[in-house]
Amino acid sequence: MSDDTSIKLLGISGSPRKGSTDYIVNEALRYAQEKYDNVEVEYFSARAKNMKFCIHCDHCVRKKEGCIHKDDLVDLYDKMLWADAWIIGTPVYQGTLSAQTKTIMDRCRAVVARDPKAFLNKVGAAAAVGGDRVGGQEPAMQTIHNFYIISEMIPVAGGSFGSNLGGSFWSQDKGAKGAAEDSEGLRTLHRTINKMMKTVITMKNIK
């Protein structure tokens, strides 16, 4: 059972596969629970999910009853509202984030159409994993941060000198094994989670 003193974290994997992105998001949740007290976690993966694209039909704006699509993202909306903080992880596709990750973010329009302050002051972090060391991880994470800013969330990363925008991984196209072997990627992720957790703690103390 959640209480006001617990910290509720949501991990979202925007990959259609069970591989490196799944690993890095779950590693973020594991690390947070290991290092900090009273942490609750939820996880959502795009893998095998029925997720329709946003078609900008404005049903959510007119009706304020959520999205016209009744698919697997309905469950994610509840997790998003529950959480104090999110980490969205994406694989790098064509130098940026995956279509699945973009669909998840686009479909959040239905939530904020019903309540424009639904995500206000939630803390958001990003992680990206590519087959090349420098293959589009930063543009992918920047897009996730743009989404957080537009949603009135608080975007965070691990800070300068190596973790500027979040957890940046090189899988060497070896899936979860490759991500787990990337010590530099793990360093950037752990720094990002530390900053995310400290920000959440500060926000909860302010409240």
N, C-alpha and C positions, 0 to 999 in steps of 0.2 A: 504494500500500500504506500502510495506517495505521500509525502508531507512537505511542509514549507521549507524544511531544512535540507531536503534531498536536492541533488542536482540531476536534472533529467536530460540525457543526451540522446540525440537521434543520429544514427549513421545511415547515409543513403549512398548506395552504389548504383551509378548510372551505366553499368555495363550489362550487355545481354549475355555475358558468359560468367562462369564461376572460375575466376582466375586472379590476376594481379589486383584489379580494383576491389574485388571482394575482400582480398587479403588486407589491403591497406586500410580500408574503412573499418574492418573488424579489429585490426591492430590498434587503430586510434581508440576504439571503445575499450579494448582490453587494457591499454596503457592508462587510460583515464580511471578505470575502476581499480587498477592496481595501485596507482599513486595517490589517489584522492579518496577521501571518506564519503560514504553515503551517496554514491553515484548509481543511478538507475539508467539503463540503456534500452533502446529499441533499435531495430535494424530493418531496413527495407532495401531490397535488391530489385533492379529492373529485370533481372533474369526471369524468363518465362512468364512475364506479366503481360496482361492485356492492357495496353495503354494507347489510347487514341490521341492523335494530334489535336491541339487547340485549333479550332476552325474559325475563331473570332466571330461566332454567331451572335454574341452579346446576350445569350440566354441568361448567363450569370449576372449580368449587369441589370437586365430588365426584371428578372424574377427574384434575384437575391436569395436563391435557394440552392446554390452550388452549381456544379457543372452539368451541362446537358448529357455528357457522357457518363454512364454508370458502369465504370470498369474498375480495375484493380487500384487505381489511384485514390479512390474514395477512402480506403483504409489508411493510405499515407497521409491524407489531410488530417485525420484525427491524431496521428503521431506527431505531425508538425505542430499542431496546436498544443499538444501535451508537453513538448520539449522546451527546455530553457535554451538549448543550443543545438545546432546541427553541424555536422560535417558532411559535405557532399563530395564524393569521389567520382572521378570520371576517367575512362581511358582516353587517350589522345587519338582522335580520328582526323586525318587530313589537316593536322596542325592545330586542332582545337578540340572542343568537347564532343562527346557522342550525341547522336540524335536522341537517344533515350534520356540522357541528362537534360538536354534542352527541352524535351517534351515535359518532363517533370516540372521544370521551372515555369514553362509557359502555362501549364495547366493550373498553377497556383493563382492565376488571375481570378478563378472562381471563388477562391477563399477570400481574397481581399475585396472582391466586388461585394461580397456579403458584409464584410467588416474591414474597412480600410486599415484599421490598426491591429489586425489579427496577429501580425508578426512583429509588431513594434518592440524594439529593444531586445529581441532574441539575438543571441550571438551566433555568428556564422563563420565557419572555417571551410577551407577547400583543400583538396588533394587531387593530383593528377599523375597518371603513370603512362609512360610511352615506351616504345621499343627502342628509341634512340634517347641518349642522355639529354639532348636539346632538340626535341621534336615537336614542340607545341604545348608543353606543360604550362608555361606562363600565360599564353593567350587563353588557354582553357580555364585556368584559375581566375584570370581577370574577368572572364564572362560570368563565372559564379559569383565573384565579388560584386559585379554590377547588379546582378539579381538581388543580392542582399541589400545593397544600398537603395534600390528602387522599392524594396519591400519594407524599408525603414528598420532594417535589422542593423546589427553592429558587426561589420566584417573585421576579422582578425587574422593575423598570420604570425609566423615565428620571429619576425624581426630581421634586421639587416645582417649582412655577413652570412648568407647561406639559406635563409628561410623567408625570403622577402614576401612571397605571396601565399605560402602554405607548404604542404608536403609534396615534394617533387621527386618522382621515382623513375628509375630506369630499369625496366624489366628484362632488357636484352632479349625480348620475345621468348622468355622462358616462364611466362605465367607467374603464379604465386611464388614459385621457387625463386625466380629472378628478382622479384620485388623483395622477398625476405632476405636475399643476399646483398641488397643494396644498402650498405651501412650509412651512406650519405643521405639517401632517401629517408631512412628511419630517423636519422638525426633531425631532418627538417620537419618530419611529421610530429615527433615528440615535442620539439620546440613549439610547434603550432598548437598542439593540444595543451601544453602548459599555459600558453597565453590565453587560449580560449577559456580554460578552467578559471584562471585568475580573474578574467573579465566577468565571467558568470558570477563568481563569488562576490566581486565588487558590486555588480548590479543587484544581486539579491540582498546584500547588506544595505544598499541605498533604499530599496523598497521597504 
